[in-house]
Amino acid sequence: MKKKKIILIHFNRFLDKFDWQRYELDLLSKKFAVEVHVLINLVHPHLKDKRYSKYYNNKKVKVFDNLSEWKNKVKNYNKDYHFVFQTFPYNYTALKIFHYIKSKSFKTSIIFINNLPTYADYGYKMNFFKNIYNKFLSILFRPKHTLAIINKNIILNLFKLFPNKLSPDYSLVGGSIKKKEYFNKIVRINSWDFSNTLRKNKVLKKNSNYILYISDGETRYQSDSQLWNTKRVENTNLYLKKLNNFFDKIEKKFNTKIVIAAHPRSYPSVKIDSHLGGRENFYGKTYELTKKAKFVISRGSTALSYAIMIKKPILFFYSESLQKKNISGNRFETFYSNILNCNRLNIDDEFKKLDIINPVDNNSYNFFIKNYIISDKSIPNYKIIEKNLV
């Protein structure tokens, strides 16, 4: 019998083997015919010259250079094909793409996953005048990023105003996102990180005498800033210098080496990161590394869900001098560390006190796991999708 077909629509950079496994497409392929349409060149045309998505070994991953090319591919598809959108359409080109699929009466799903805490869930409020001041600074320092957020909110309201025209057939919902009137059938799924732990992961041959740094890319790789055609606020070379100095101090203090869980947008072949002090670098092994680490260092990665699940102590850090223009980011990362009851260090300063690692707060971690990581602790996402996407 011919397999039903799922097409994953990906608006930004698709990370080849990493994302193919992350979205469990390798497992879904056993029951469905699966394709990926990489539309970064349409949604973010200023990134065309980066060639982020030009070549893939996987022939099921298809890259498109313009809208007409993509439409010509789609127009002859069967009406029972199911289009799964990797994320909510966050700019007007993405919305145009989504609306085109809706207008052709294909089945549609949007993945709504938020693995990060929200201020509202914790009843966190800021002083009115301070909030206005911070928004002013954000507009001043990062105008393009601010405009992108405004456009995303406008599109969100369009979904509310025209639910019959824009609501997807299914909403694959994970994390803290609550039911709203513009969702149709809601399918609760786990965070991708938790679902990954239900796989048969290979055993990592690494002793347990190390501290784990979960890399955020250190401004070296594509980020949201590049998506919005704006520069990162940090000076890369100075930031790396400060970070290496911080790592040296941590290693000396704990008499333990730091190893690196590479950022997904980095290079899988790099085993030693020369920009981070020649330290060992592991790609796609964050979960396995977290299990054996003494504690975890991070600026605020979503991959901290592994540390939270395994109940590992976390040390957050930042550079006040280099990240002072990242108003919203700093505010959020302070909030993130506070709700987990973890320490957050300014790497510009000399830390002299002995106890810089807070013990794990089980209540805070458990609340986070329940609300942001696990929907069904026994079923991986691909099985939930197989069961519900008909």
VENUR-V621422 format. One record per residue. RES is the residue in one letter. SS is DSSP state (H for helix, E for strand, - for the rest). PSI is psi as a letter, one per 20 degrees, with the letter a starting at -180 (999 if undefined). OMEGA is omega in degrees with one decimal (999 if undefined). Layout:
RES;SS;PSI;OMEGA, RES;SS;PSI;OMEGA
//
This chain:
M;-;p;-178.4, K;-;p;-179.1, K;-;q;170.4, K;-;q;-173.5, K;E;p;173.3, I;E;p;175.2, I;E;o;175.0, L;E;p;175.9, I;E;o;-175.0, H;E;o;-173.2, F;-;h;-179.0, N;-;b;-173.5, R;-;p;176.1, F;-;p;-170.9, L;-;l;170.7, D;H;d;-175.1, K;H;h;-178.0, F;H;g;-178.0, D;H;h;177.2, W;H;h;178.0, Q;H;h;-179.1, R;H;g;177.8, Y;-;j;175.6, E;-;k;179.8, L;H;h;176.1, D;H;h;179.4, L;H;h;176.8, L;H;h;-178.5, S;-;i;179.5, K;-;h;-179.2, K;-;h;-177.6, F;-;q;164.5, A;E;p;-172.1, V;E;p;174.9, E;E;q;172.0, V;E;p;173.5, H;E;o;179.6, V;E;o;-172.2, L;-;k;-179.5, I;H;h;-178.9, N;H;h;177.7, L;H;g;-173.7, V;H;h;-179.9, H;-;m;-173.5, P;H;h;179.6, H;H;i;-179.9, L;H;j;-177.7, K;H;g;-176.7, D;H;i;178.3, K;H;h;179.6, R;-;k;-178.7, Y;-;h;-170.6, S;-;k;-174.2, K;-;g;-172.6, Y;-;p;173.7, Y;-;q;175.7, N;-;h;-178.1, N;-;o;-176.7, K;-;i;177.2, K;-;i;176.4, V;E;o;-174.5, K;E;p;-178.3, V;E;p;-178.7, F;-;q;-176.7, D;-;h;-179.2, N;-;r;-173.4, L;H;g;-178.2, S;H;h;177.4, E;H;g;-179.6, W;H;g;179.7, K;H;h;178.3, N;H;h;177.6, K;H;g;-171.5, V;H;h;-167.5, K;-;h;-179.0, N;-;j;178.9, Y;-;q;176.0, N;-;q;-175.8, K;-;i;178.3, D;-;j;174.7, Y;-;q;-176.1, H;E;o;179.8, F;E;o;178.3, V;E;o;-179.3, F;E;p;-175.5, Q;-;h;179.6, T;-;r;176.4, F;-;q;178.9, P;-;o;-166.9, Y;-;i;170.6, N;-;r;-168.8, Y;H;h;175.3, T;H;g;177.0, A;H;g;177.6, L;H;g;178.7, K;H;g;178.9, I;H;g;179.6, F;H;g;-178.4, H;H;h;178.3, Y;H;g;179.1, I;H;g;177.5, K;H;g;-176.7, S;H;h;179.5, K;-;j;175.4, S;-;k;170.6, F;-;q;171.7, K;E;q;-176.9, T;E;q;170.6, S;E;q;171.6, I;E;p;176.3, I;E;o;175.6, F;E;n;177.4, I;E;p;173.6, N;E;o;-179.3, N;-;i;-175.3, L;-;q;-178.5, P;-;q;176.2, T;-;q;179.0, Y;-;g;-175.9, A;H;h;-178.0, D;H;h;-178.9, Y;H;j;179.4, G;-;k;-176.0, Y;-;p;179.3, K;-;q;178.7, M;-;q;174.1, N;-;p;-174.2, F;H;g;-176.5, F;H;h;177.4, K;H;h;178.6, N;H;g;177.6, I;H;g;179.5, Y;H;g;179.9, N;H;h;177.9, K;H;h;176.5, F;H;g;179.7, L;H;h;179.0, S;H;g;177.9, I;H;h;-179.2, L;H;g;-174.7, F;H;h;-173.6, R;-;m;-174.3, P;H;h;-178.7, K;H;h;178.2, H;H;g;178.0, T;H;g;178.9, L;H;h;178.9, A;H;g;178.7, I;H;g;178.2, I;H;g;-179.8, N;H;g;178.8, K;H;g;179.4, N;H;h;176.4, I;H;g;-179.9, I;H;h;177.4, L;H;g;179.4, N;H;h;174.7, L;H;h;176.1, F;H;h;179.1, K;H;h;-176.7, L;H;h;-175.8, F;-;m;-176.5, P;H;h;-179.3, N;H;h;-178.7, K;H;h;-169.3, L;H;i;-177.2, S;-;p;174.7, P;-;r;176.5, D;-;h;179.5, Y;E;q;172.2, S;E;o;179.4, L;E;o;-165.5, V;E;p;175.2, G;E;q;178.3, G;E;b;-168.4, S;-;i;-175.8, I;-;p;-178.1, K;-;r;179.7, K;-;p;177.7, K;-;r;-172.5, E;-;i;-177.3, Y;-;j;172.2, F;-;q;168.7, N;-;c;-177.7, K;E;p;-178.6, I;E;p;175.6, V;E;o;-179.7, R;E;p;176.2, I;-;r;178.2, N;-;r;167.9, S;-;q;179.4, W;H;h;179.7, D;H;g;179.1, F;H;g;-179.6, S;H;h;177.2, N;H;h;-178.9, T;H;i;179.2, L;-;i;173.7, R;-;r;172.1, K;-;n;-178.2, N;-;q;178.5, K;-;q;178.2, V;-;p;179.5, L;-;p;-179.6, K;-;n;-177.5, K;-;p;178.7, N;-;r;-173.2, S;-;j;-176.9, N;-;m;178.5, Y;E;r;171.7, I;E;p;-175.8, L;E;p;171.0, Y;E;p;175.7, I;E;o;-173.3, S;-;p;172.8, D;-;j;179.6, G;-;i;177.4, E;-;k;178.9, T;-;j;-175.2, R;-;h;-172.7, Y;-;r;-178.5, Q;-;p;179.3, S;-;a;174.7, D;H;h;178.5, S;H;g;178.6, Q;H;h;177.9, L;H;h;-178.3, W;-;j;175.0, N;-;l;177.1, T;-;r;-176.4, K;-;q;172.7, R;-;q;-177.1, V;-;h;-177.0, E;-;q;167.5, N;-;o;-170.9, T;H;g;-176.1, N;H;g;179.6, L;H;h;179.7, Y;H;g;178.4, L;H;h;177.9, K;H;g;178.4, K;H;g;-177.8, L;H;g;177.6, N;H;h;177.4, N;H;g;177.5, F;H;g;179.5, F;H;g;178.2, D;H;g;179.7, K;H;g;179.4, I;H;g;-179.8, E;H;h;179.0, K;H;g;-177.7, K;H;g;-175.4, F;H;i;-179.0, N;-;l;-175.8, T;-;p;-179.7, K;E;q;173.7, I;E;p;171.8, V;E;r;-170.4, I;E;p;166.4, A;E;o;-171.8, A;-;q;174.9, H;-;q;-178.8, P;-;h;-179.2, R;-;j;178.0, S;-;a;-173.1, Y;-;o;-176.2, P;-;h;-175.0, S;-;i;-175.9, V;-;o;179.8, K;-;h;177.4, I;E;p;-177.7, D;E;o;-176.8, S;H;h;178.9, H;H;i;178.9, L;H;l;171.8, G;-;k;179.4, G;-;k;-178.1, R;E;q;179.2, E;E;p;-174.2, N;E;p;-178.4, F;E;p;-178.8, Y;-;p;176.0, G;-;k;-177.2, K;-;k;-174.0, T;H;g;-179.1, Y;H;g;-178.9, E;H;h;179.2, L;H;h;-178.0, T;H;h;-176.4, K;H;h;-174.6, K;H;i;-175.8, A;-;q;174.8, K;-;g;171.2, F;-;r;-172.9, V;E;p;175.9, I;E;p;-179.6, S;E;q;171.4, R;-;h;178.5, G;-;l;-174.9, S;-;q;171.7, T;-;h;179.5, A;-;i;173.5, L;H;i;176.7, S;H;h;176.5, Y;H;g;-179.9, A;H;h;-179.3, I;H;g;178.1, M;H;g;-175.3, I;H;i;179.6, K;-;l;175.4, K;-;q;173.8, P;-;q;-178.5, I;E;p;172.8, L;E;o;176.3, F;E;q;177.5, F;E;r;175.7, Y;E;r;173.0, S;-;o;-177.6, E;-;h;-175.8, S;-;h;-174.9, L;-;h;-174.7, Q;-;j;-177.3, K;-;h;179.1, K;-;i;178.6, N;-;m;-171.6, I;H;g;-176.7, S;H;h;179.6, G;H;g;179.5, N;H;g;179.1, R;H;g;-177.5, F;H;g;-176.7, E;H;h;173.7, T;H;g;177.3, F;H;g;-178.5, Y;H;g;-179.6, S;H;h;-178.1, N;H;g;-176.5, I;H;h;175.5, L;-;i;-177.9, N;-;l;178.0, C;-;q;179.3, N;-;q;177.0, R;E;o;-174.5, L;E;q;170.5, N;E;o;-174.9, I;-;i;173.0, D;-;h;-173.7, D;-;r;169.6, E;-;p;176.8, F;-;p;-173.2, K;-;h;-177.5, K;-;q;-174.2, L;-;g;-173.8, D;-;n;178.2, I;-;i;179.1, I;-;o;176.4, N;-;q;174.8, P;-;q;-179.2, V;-;p;173.9, D;-;n;-173.3, N;H;h;-179.3, N;H;g;179.7, S;H;g;179.5, Y;H;g;-178.1, N;H;h;177.5, F;H;g;-179.9, F;H;g;-179.6, I;H;g;-176.9, K;H;h;-172.3, N;H;i;-172.9, Y;H;i;-171.0, I;H;g;-170.7, I;-;p;171.3, S;-;g;175.9, D;-;o;-170.3, K;-;i;-176.0, S;-;i;-174.0, I;-;p;176.5, P;-;r;-174.9, N;H;h;-175.5, Y;H;h;178.5, K;H;h;175.8, I;H;g;179.5, I;H;g;178.1, E;H;h;-175.9, K;H;h;-169.3, N;H;h;-177.5, L;-;n;-176.4, V;-;999;999
//
